């Protein structure tokens, strides 16, 4: 029976790339998404074409009961859980003087509380394996336009260390902190290009340069409690 990997927020973008990478490594995939039904189905078909099982699961991870629902469906796959990638996140814009409480709470609940709850529920199902939290180079910055996001990602790196100590020696917990990879709707093209030009390496990361870090963490079993920064030198500026 092939081992199982859970990837949250994996219908598209970086989460999809992580799911496809794990599928190529032979893992069955629990493909979580919040509402991207069409994208999730398309990604699931890509994964099944690689010869592994894939179950798309729709769940709003800001609601703790939906985390339990996610695991109840995963349990029906009858596969040993070995890898968890907490990739789902939101990045609302907001001045910290005026940010709405709802936006703050939703960001913290999805970006921080959900990885905690998922890790807590995954641990009893894992005899060994790896949990990877996807943070951000912004966790080490003070991005004034994204206060809830940067606080949540900084806290997620702290949570990574706490979980690594608690779950050792059987389960390893690490984080990957990407820099600029894919442009988003909240960043104008001109601003994106300006950010790229400031990078020492003068280009965004290729998806495989981020996903290969996940492969490395799976294969090197002597790493836990660490955040691997893959940012093209962003942290230097």
C-alpha positions as CSV (number, residue, x, y, z in Angstrom):
1,X,0.0,0.0,0.0
2,X,1.6,3.3,-1.0
3,X,2.0,5.9,1.7
4,X,-0.3,9.0,1.9
5,X,0.6,12.7,1.8
6,X,-1.8,15.5,2.7
7,X,-1.2,18.8,1.0
8,X,-3.5,21.7,2.1
9,X,-4.3,24.4,-0.4
10,X,-3.2,22.2,-3.3
11,X,-5.7,22.9,-6.1
12,X,-3.3,25.4,-7.7
13,X,-0.2,27.5,-7.4
14,X,2.6,26.3,-5.1
15,X,0.4,23.8,-3.2
16,X,-0.4,22.0,-6.5
17,X,3.4,21.8,-7.3
18,X,4.0,20.2,-3.9
19,X,1.2,17.7,-4.5
20,X,2.5,16.8,-8.0
21,X,6.0,16.4,-6.6
22,X,4.8,14.0,-3.9
23,X,2.8,12.1,-6.4
24,X,5.9,11.6,-8.6
25,X,7.6,10.2,-5.5
26,X,4.9,7.6,-5.2
27,X,2.6,9.0,-2.5
28,X,-1.1,8.9,-2.7
29,X,-2.4,12.4,-2.3
30,X,-5.1,13.9,-0.1
31,X,-5.7,17.1,-2.1
32,X,-7.2,19.7,0.1
33,X,-8.9,22.9,-1.2
34,X,-11.3,25.4,0.2
35,X,-13.5,26.1,-2.9
36,X,-11.4,25.7,-6.0
37,X,-13.5,22.8,-7.2
38,X,-12.6,22.9,-10.9
39,X,-8.9,23.4,-10.3
40,X,-8.9,20.6,-7.7
41,X,-10.5,18.2,-10.1
42,X,-8.0,19.1,-12.8
43,X,-5.1,18.7,-10.5
44,X,-6.5,15.3,-9.2
45,X,-6.6,14.1,-12.8
46,X,-3.0,15.1,-13.3
47,X,-2.0,13.2,-10.2
48,X,-4.0,10.1,-11.1
49,X,-2.3,10.1,-14.5
50,X,0.9,9.5,-12.6
51,X,-0.5,6.2,-11.4
52,X,-1.3,7.1,-7.8
53,X,-4.5,7.6,-5.9
54,X,-5.8,11.1,-5.2
55,X,-8.8,12.3,-3.2
56,X,-9.8,16.0,-3.5
57,X,-11.3,17.2,-0.2
58,X,-13.1,20.5,0.2
59,X,-12.9,22.0,3.6
60,X,-12.7,25.5,5.2
61,X,-9.8,25.0,7.6
62,X,-10.7,28.1,9.6
63,X,-13.4,25.9,11.1
64,X,-12.0,23.3,13.5
65,X,-14.8,20.9,12.8
66,X,-13.8,20.9,9.1
67,X,-10.3,19.8,10.1
68,X,-11.9,16.8,11.7
69,X,-14.0,16.2,8.6
70,X,-10.8,16.4,6.5
71,X,-9.2,13.6,8.5
72,X,-12.3,11.5,8.6
73,X,-12.2,11.3,4.7
74,X,-8.5,10.7,4.7
75,X,-8.9,7.8,7.1
76,X,-11.2,6.2,4.5
77,X,-8.2,6.1,2.0
78,X,-6.7,3.3,4.2
79,X,-3.2,4.4,3.6
80,X,-0.4,5.2,6.1
81,X,0.0,8.9,6.5
82,X,3.7,9.9,6.1
83,X,3.9,13.5,4.9
84,X,1.9,16.6,5.7
85,X,2.4,19.9,3.9
86,X,0.6,22.8,5.4
87,X,0.4,25.1,2.4
88,X,-3.0,26.8,2.6
89,X,-2.8,30.5,3.4
90,X,-4.3,33.9,2.8
91,X,-2.5,37.2,2.5
92,X,-4.9,40.1,3.1
93,X,-3.7,43.7,2.6
94,X,-4.4,46.0,5.5
95,X,-2.9,48.8,7.6
96,X,-2.4,47.5,11.1
97,X,-4.0,50.7,12.5
98,X,-7.3,49.9,10.7
99,X,-7.3,46.2,9.8
100,X,-10.7,44.6,10.4
101,X,-10.8,42.0,13.3
102,X,-12.5,39.6,10.9
103,X,-9.5,39.8,8.5
104,X,-7.0,39.4,11.3
105,X,-8.8,36.4,12.9
106,X,-9.4,34.6,9.5
107,X,-5.7,35.0,8.6
108,X,-4.5,33.7,12.0
109,X,-7.0,30.9,11.9
110,X,-6.0,29.6,8.5
111,X,-2.3,30.4,8.4
112,X,-1.4,29.4,12.0
113,X,-4.2,27.6,13.9
114,X,-5.1,25.3,11.0
115,X,-1.5,24.0,10.7
116,X,-1.5,23.5,14.5
117,X,-4.8,21.5,14.4
118,X,-3.7,19.5,11.4
119,X,-0.4,18.6,13.0
120,X,-2.1,17.7,16.2
121,X,-4.5,15.3,14.4
122,X,-1.9,14.0,12.1
123,X,0.6,12.9,14.7
124,X,-1.4,10.0,16.1
125,X,-1.8,8.7,12.6
126,X,1.9,8.8,11.8
127,X,4.3,6.2,13.0
128,X,7.1,8.2,11.3
129,X,7.3,10.8,8.7
130,X,7.5,14.5,8.0
131,X,5.4,17.6,8.6
132,X,6.3,20.7,6.5
133,X,4.9,24.1,7.2
134,X,5.1,26.6,4.3
135,X,6.0,29.9,5.8
136,X,7.4,32.9,3.9
137,X,10.5,35.2,3.8
138,X,8.0,37.8,5.1
139,X,8.2,36.0,8.5
140,X,11.6,37.6,8.9
141,X,10.4,41.0,7.7
142,X,8.1,43.7,8.9
143,X,5.7,44.1,5.9
144,X,3.5,47.0,6.9
145,X,0.9,46.2,4.1
146,X,0.4,42.6,5.3
147,X,0.5,42.7,9.1
148,X,-1.7,39.7,9.8
149,X,0.1,37.6,7.2
150,X,3.6,38.4,8.5
151,X,2.6,37.8,12.1
152,X,1.0,34.5,11.2
153,X,4.0,33.3,9.3
154,X,6.5,34.3,12.0
155,X,4.4,32.4,14.5
156,X,4.2,29.4,12.2
157,X,8.0,29.2,12.2
158,X,7.9,29.3,16.0
159,X,5.3,26.6,16.0
160,X,7.5,24.5,13.7
161,X,10.2,24.4,16.4
162,X,7.7,23.6,19.1
163,X,6.2,20.7,17.2
164,X,9.6,19.4,16.2
165,X,10.6,19.0,19.8
166,X,7.2,17.6,20.9
167,X,7.0,15.0,18.0
168,X,10.6,13.8,18.0
169,X,12.0,11.3,17.4
170,X,9.4,9.6,15.3
171,X,8.0,12.7,13.4
172,X,10.1,15.5,12.0
173,X,8.7,19.0,11.5
174,X,10.3,21.6,9.3
175,X,9.4,24.7,7.4
176,X,10.1,26.0,3.9
177,X,10.2,29.8,3.5
178,X,10.0,30.8,-0.2
179,X,10.7,34.2,-1.5
180,X,9.3,35.4,-4.8
181,X,7.9,32.6,-6.8
182,X,4.6,33.3,-8.5
183,X,3.0,36.8,-9.0
184,X,-0.4,37.2,-7.4
185,X,-3.5,39.4,-8.0
186,X,-2.7,41.6,-5.0
187,X,0.7,42.7,-6.5
188,X,0.7,44.9,-9.6
189,X,3.0,43.8,-12.4
190,X,5.1,46.9,-12.1
191,X,5.6,46.3,-8.4
192,X,6.4,42.6,-9.0
193,X,9.1,43.5,-11.6
194,X,10.5,46.1,-9.2
195,X,10.8,43.4,-6.4
196,X,12.5,41.0,-8.8
197,X,15.0,43.6,-9.9
198,X,16.0,44.2,-6.3
199,X,16.8,40.5,-5.8
200,X,20.5,39.6,-5.8
201,X,19.7,36.8,-8.3
202,X,17.4,39.0,-10.4
203,X,14.7,36.4,-11.0
204,X,11.9,34.6,-9.2
205,X,12.3,31.0,-8.1
206,X,11.2,28.3,-10.5
207,X,8.6,26.0,-8.9
208,X,11.0,23.0,-9.0
209,X,13.5,25.1,-6.9
210,X,10.9,25.2,-4.1
211,X,9.5,21.7,-4.5
212,X,13.0,20.1,-4.6
213,X,13.4,21.5,-1.0
214,X,10.5,19.3,0.0
215,X,12.2,16.3,-1.6
216,X,15.4,17.1,0.2
217,X,13.6,17.2,3.6
218,X,11.9,13.9,2.9
219,X,15.2,12.2,2.0
220,X,17.4,13.7,4.7
221,X,16.1,12.3,7.9
222,X,18.5,14.2,10.2
223,X,16.8,17.6,9.9
224,X,14.0,18.8,12.2
225,X,12.9,22.1,13.7
226,X,14.5,24.1,10.8
227,X,13.2,26.7,8.4
228,X,14.9,26.4,5.0
229,X,14.9,29.8,3.2
230,X,14.7,29.7,-0.6
231,X,14.5,33.3,-1.5
232,X,17.1,34.2,-4.2
233,X,18.8,36.5,-1.7
234,X,15.7,38.5,-0.7
235,X,16.7,38.2,3.0
236,X,19.9,40.1,2.1
237,X,18.1,43.3,1.1
